[in-house]
C-alpha cells in the first residue's frame, strides 16, 4: 500500500512539472520557428534571382571556352612539336584564370553584396576551411604552390609514389598523370607538398636515359663499350647535342662477379623513351652475338658448359 501511494505521488508530481514546462516549450518552439523563418527570408533577399540564371550562362560559357582552348592546343601541338610544352603550360595558366574569373563573376551576379553578405560569407568560409573543405583548400593552395615553385610542369615525365608517366594537366584540386601503360592517375595536389618528385626532363623535350648491359669479366670489355657507344650514336631517337657516356664498373650479384656497362644518353623527345631503349638493346645484342661477347658466367656457363645434375635413385 505504501509503495502504491509513493508511485501515485511521484506520478502527480511529474504531471505538475509537465504542466508548467509545456507552455514554455511551446513558446520556445514558436519563437524558434519565427526566427528561422525570418532568417530564411533575409537569406532569400540576399539572392539576386535574375543573376542566378545569368550565372548559369556564365558557367556554360566558361566551360565552352575551356573545351575549345583544349582542343585548339591539342591540334596545334601535334603540328608544332617544338612548341608543345609551351602551349600546354599556357593552357594551364589560362584554366586557372578562367576558374577564378568565373567564381568571382558568379558571386557578384548571384548575391547582393553588403555587410551582411560579407559577414555570412566570412563565417561560412571559416567553418568550411576548418572542416568540410580543408582538404580541398589545401589542394588548391598546393596547386598554386606548384605553379609558383614548379617542381614539374605539364608535359614532364615524372616519377611519383611508384607511378611513372607524363603530367597531362595541373588543376585546382589535382594533377593528372598518363602512365606508360596508358593509365590515367589522379593525384591530389597536397600530396606533392610532403612527397618527393623526380622529373626526368624538367621542362625540356629531351631526357636522360640510362641502360645497363652485363658481360663476363673474361670478355672484351673495350669492344663491348665501343659497340654500345656506336649503337647509341646511330639510333634515330638519340639527341646528338648531348654527350653519350658509357660507364664501366664491376658488380657482384649473388656471389658472381660481372662487368656492368651503363649507357647514359639523351632521347630527343620523352615520347620516344621506350622506343629508344628498345632500339639500343636490339642493336647491342645483335652485335654481341656477332662478336661472341657473352653474358656473365652465372648465365651462359651454367647453361652451356656445366651439365645439369641428374637424379639417381638408390
C-alpha positions as CSV (number, residue, x, y, z in Angstrom):
1,X,0.0,0.0,0.0
2,X,2.8,2.4,0.8
3,X,4.5,1.7,-2.5
4,X,1.3,2.4,-4.4
5,X,0.9,5.8,-2.6
6,X,4.5,6.7,-3.3
7,X,4.1,5.9,-7.0
8,X,0.9,7.9,-7.2
9,X,2.5,10.9,-5.6
10,X,5.5,10.7,-7.9
11,X,3.2,10.5,-11.0
12,X,1.2,13.5,-9.7
13,X,4.5,15.5,-9.3
14,X,5.5,14.6,-12.9
15,X,2.2,15.8,-14.3
16,X,2.5,19.1,-12.4
17,X,6.1,19.7,-13.7
18,X,4.9,18.8,-17.3
19,X,2.0,21.2,-17.0
20,X,4.4,24.0,-16.0
21,X,7.0,23.3,-18.8
22,X,4.8,22.5,-21.8
23,X,3.7,26.1,-22.3
24,X,7.3,27.3,-22.0
25,X,8.4,24.7,-24.6
26,X,5.6,25.7,-26.9
27,X,6.6,29.3,-26.7
28,X,10.3,28.5,-27.3
29,X,9.4,26.3,-30.4
30,X,7.2,29.1,-31.8
31,X,10.0,31.6,-31.3
32,X,12.5,29.3,-32.9
33,X,10.2,28.8,-36.0
34,X,9.7,32.5,-36.2
35,X,13.4,33.3,-36.0
36,X,14.1,30.5,-38.6
37,X,11.5,31.9,-41.0
38,X,12.9,35.4,-40.6
39,X,16.5,34.2,-41.2
40,X,15.3,32.3,-44.3
41,X,13.5,35.4,-45.6
42,X,16.6,37.5,-45.1
43,X,18.7,35.0,-46.9
44,X,16.3,34.9,-49.8
45,X,16.5,38.7,-50.0
46,X,20.3,38.5,-50.5
47,X,19.9,36.3,-53.6
48,X,19.6,38.2,-56.9
49,X,17.5,35.7,-58.7
50,X,17.9,37.3,-62.1
51,X,21.7,37.0,-61.7
52,X,21.4,33.3,-60.9
53,X,20.2,32.5,-64.4
54,X,22.9,34.7,-65.8
55,X,25.5,32.9,-63.6
56,X,24.4,29.6,-65.2
57,X,25.0,31.1,-68.6
58,X,28.4,32.4,-67.5
59,X,29.5,28.9,-66.2
60,X,28.4,27.4,-69.5
61,X,30.5,29.9,-71.5
62,X,33.5,29.3,-69.3
63,X,33.2,25.5,-69.8
64,X,32.8,26.0,-73.5
65,X,35.9,28.2,-73.6
66,X,38.0,25.6,-71.8
67,X,36.9,22.9,-74.2
68,X,37.7,25.0,-77.3
69,X,41.1,26.0,-76.0
70,X,42.0,22.4,-75.0
71,X,41.1,21.1,-78.5
72,X,43.0,24.0,-80.1
73,X,46.1,23.3,-78.0
74,X,46.0,19.6,-78.9
75,X,45.7,20.4,-82.6
76,X,48.5,23.0,-82.7
77,X,50.8,20.8,-80.5
78,X,50.6,17.9,-83.0
79,X,51.6,20.3,-85.8
80,X,54.3,22.3,-83.9
81,X,56.1,19.7,-81.7
82,X,58.8,22.2,-80.6
83,X,56.1,24.4,-79.1
84,X,54.1,21.6,-77.5
85,X,55.3,22.2,-73.9
86,X,54.9,25.9,-74.1
87,X,51.3,25.6,-75.3
88,X,50.4,23.1,-72.6
89,X,51.9,25.5,-69.9
90,X,49.9,28.4,-71.4
91,X,46.7,26.3,-71.3
92,X,47.2,25.5,-67.6
93,X,47.6,29.2,-66.7
94,X,44.5,30.0,-68.8
95,X,42.5,27.4,-66.9
96,X,43.4,29.0,-63.6
97,X,42.4,32.4,-64.8
98,X,39.0,31.2,-66.1
99,X,38.3,29.3,-62.9
100,X,38.9,32.3,-60.7
101,X,37.2,34.8,-63.0
102,X,34.1,32.6,-63.3
103,X,33.9,32.2,-59.5
104,X,34.1,36.0,-58.9
105,X,31.5,36.7,-61.7
106,X,29.0,34.2,-60.3
107,X,29.5,35.7,-56.8
108,X,28.8,39.2,-58.0
109,X,25.9,38.3,-60.2
110,X,24.1,35.9,-57.8
111,X,24.3,37.9,-54.5
112,X,23.6,41.4,-53.3
113,X,26.9,42.3,-51.7
114,X,26.6,44.2,-48.4
115,X,27.8,43.9,-44.9
116,X,25.5,41.0,-44.1
117,X,26.7,39.1,-47.2
118,X,30.3,39.7,-46.3
119,X,29.8,38.6,-42.7
120,X,27.8,35.5,-43.8
121,X,30.5,34.5,-46.4
122,X,33.3,35.1,-43.9
123,X,31.7,32.8,-41.3
124,X,30.9,30.2,-44.0
125,X,34.5,30.2,-45.3
126,X,36.0,29.9,-41.9
127,X,33.8,26.9,-41.0
128,X,34.4,25.3,-44.4
129,X,38.2,25.7,-44.2
130,X,38.2,24.2,-40.7
131,X,36.0,21.2,-41.5
132,X,34.5,20.2,-44.8
133,X,36.8,22.0,-47.3
134,X,40.1,21.7,-45.5
135,X,41.5,19.1,-48.0
136,X,40.1,20.9,-51.0
137,X,41.6,24.2,-49.9
138,X,44.9,22.5,-49.1
139,X,44.9,21.0,-52.6
140,X,44.0,24.4,-54.1
141,X,46.8,26.2,-52.2
142,X,49.2,23.3,-53.2
143,X,48.2,23.8,-56.8
144,X,49.2,27.5,-56.6
145,X,52.5,26.5,-55.0
146,X,53.1,24.0,-57.8
147,X,52.6,26.8,-60.3
148,X,55.0,29.1,-58.5
149,X,57.7,26.7,-57.3
150,X,57.4,24.5,-60.4
151,X,58.8,21.1,-59.2
152,X,57.4,19.8,-62.5
153,X,55.5,21.2,-65.5
154,X,52.8,20.0,-67.9
155,X,54.5,17.6,-70.3
156,X,57.2,16.5,-67.9
157,X,57.9,12.8,-67.4
158,X,57.7,12.3,-63.7
159,X,58.2,9.6,-61.1
160,X,55.9,10.0,-58.0
161,X,54.8,7.5,-55.4
162,X,55.7,4.5,-57.5
163,X,53.9,6.0,-60.6
164,X,55.8,6.9,-63.8
165,X,54.4,8.9,-66.7
166,X,53.7,12.2,-68.3
167,X,52.0,15.1,-66.5
168,X,48.9,16.0,-68.6
169,X,47.2,18.6,-66.5
170,X,47.6,20.6,-63.3
171,X,44.2,21.5,-61.9
172,X,42.8,23.3,-58.9
173,X,42.4,20.1,-56.9
174,X,44.6,17.5,-58.5
175,X,47.3,16.6,-61.0
176,X,46.7,14.1,-63.7
177,X,49.4,11.7,-65.0
178,X,49.3,9.5,-68.0
179,X,51.5,6.4,-67.3
180,X,53.4,4.4,-70.0
181,X,50.6,1.8,-69.8
182,X,48.1,4.5,-70.8
183,X,46.6,4.6,-67.3
184,X,45.4,8.0,-66.1
185,X,46.4,8.6,-62.5
186,X,44.8,11.5,-60.5
187,X,47.0,12.8,-57.6
188,X,45.7,15.4,-55.1
189,X,47.9,18.5,-55.2
190,X,48.6,18.4,-51.4
191,X,50.4,15.1,-51.8
192,X,53.2,16.9,-53.6
193,X,54.0,19.1,-50.6
194,X,55.1,16.1,-48.5
195,X,56.4,13.6,-51.1
196,X,59.5,13.9,-53.3
197,X,59.0,14.1,-57.1
198,X,61.6,13.1,-59.7
199,X,61.3,14.9,-63.1
200,X,63.1,13.3,-66.0
201,X,63.2,16.3,-68.3
202,X,62.1,19.3,-66.2
203,X,60.5,21.3,-69.0
204,X,62.7,20.1,-71.8
205,X,61.8,17.8,-74.7
206,X,65.0,15.7,-74.4
207,X,65.5,13.4,-71.4
208,X,68.3,11.4,-70.0
209,X,68.0,7.6,-70.4
210,X,70.2,5.0,-68.6
211,X,70.5,1.4,-70.0
212,X,72.6,-1.3,-68.3
213,X,74.4,-4.2,-70.0
214,X,76.1,-7.1,-68.3
215,X,79.0,-9.2,-69.6
216,X,81.5,-11.6,-68.2
217,X,84.8,-10.4,-66.7
218,X,86.7,-12.5,-69.2
219,X,85.1,-10.8,-72.2
220,X,86.5,-8.0,-74.4
221,X,85.3,-5.0,-72.4
222,X,86.7,-2.3,-74.6
223,X,85.0,-3.8,-77.7
224,X,81.7,-4.1,-75.8
225,X,82.0,-0.4,-74.8
226,X,82.6,0.6,-78.4
227,X,79.5,-1.4,-79.6
228,X,77.3,0.3,-77.0
229,X,78.5,3.8,-77.8
230,X,78.1,3.3,-81.6
231,X,74.6,1.8,-81.2
232,X,73.5,4.9,-79.3
233,X,75.2,7.3,-81.7
234,X,73.5,5.7,-84.7
235,X,70.0,5.5,-83.2
236,X,67.3,7.6,-84.8
237,X,66.0,8.6,-81.4
238,X,69.2,9.9,-79.9
239,X,69.6,13.6,-79.0
240,X,73.0,14.2,-80.5
241,X,73.5,17.6,-78.8
242,X,74.1,15.9,-75.5
243,X,77.2,13.6,-74.8
244,X,77.0,9.8,-75.0
245,X,78.7,8.2,-72.0
246,X,79.4,4.6,-71.2
247,X,80.4,3.8,-67.6
248,X,82.1,0.5,-66.7
249,X,82.0,-1.0,-63.3
250,X,82.3,-4.4,-61.6
251,X,79.3,-5.8,-59.8
252,X,78.9,-8.8,-57.5
253,X,75.4,-10.3,-57.7
254,X,74.6,-13.4,-55.6
255,X,78.3,-14.2,-55.3
256,X,79.1,-13.9,-59.0
257,X,81.5,-11.2,-60.4
258,X,80.4,-9.5,-63.6
259,X,81.1,-6.3,-65.6
260,X,78.3,-3.7,-65.9
261,X,78.4,-1.2,-68.7
262,X,75.9,1.6,-68.2
263,X,74.9,3.7,-71.2
264,X,74.0,7.4,-70.4
265,X,72.4,9.1,-73.4
266,X,69.6,11.5,-74.2
267,X,66.4,10.8,-76.2
268,X,65.3,13.7,-78.4
269,X,61.7,13.5,-77.1
270,X,60.3,11.9,-73.9
271,X,57.6,10.2,-76.0
272,X,60.3,8.1,-77.6
273,X,62.0,6.9,-74.4
274,X,60.9,3.2,-74.7
275,X,61.5,3.1,-78.4
276,X,65.0,4.4,-77.8
277,X,65.7,1.8,-75.2
278,X,64.3,-1.0,-77.5
279,X,66.4,0.2,-80.4
280,X,69.6,0.3,-78.4
281,X,69.0,-3.1,-76.9
282,X,68.4,-4.7,-80.3
283,X,71.5,-3.2,-81.8
284,X,73.8,-4.1,-78.9
285,X,72.6,-7.7,-78.5
286,X,72.9,-8.3,-82.2
287,X,76.5,-7.1,-82.2
288,X,77.3,-9.0,-79.1
289,X,76.2,-12.2,-80.8
290,X,78.3,-11.4,-83.9
291,X,81.4,-10.7,-81.8
292,X,80.8,-13.6,-79.4
293,X,80.6,-11.3,-76.4
294,X,79.0,-13.4,-73.7
295,X,77.0,-12.5,-70.6
296,X,78.3,-13.2,-67.1
297,X,79.2,-16.8,-66.1
298,X,76.2,-17.0,-63.9
299,X,74.1,-17.0,-67.0
300,X,75.9,-18.6,-70.0
301,X,78.3,-21.0,-68.3
302,X,75.8,-22.6,-66.0
303,X,73.7,-23.3,-69.1
304,X,76.2,-24.1,-71.8
305,X,79.2,-25.6,-70.1
306,X,78.0,-27.1,-66.8
307,X,76.0,-30.3,-67.1
308,X,72.7,-30.4,-65.3
309,X,72.8,-32.6,-62.2
310,X,71.0,-35.9,-62.6
311,X,68.8,-37.6,-60.0
312,X,70.0,-41.1,-59.1
313,X,67.6,-43.3,-57.4
314,X,69.1,-45.8,-55.0
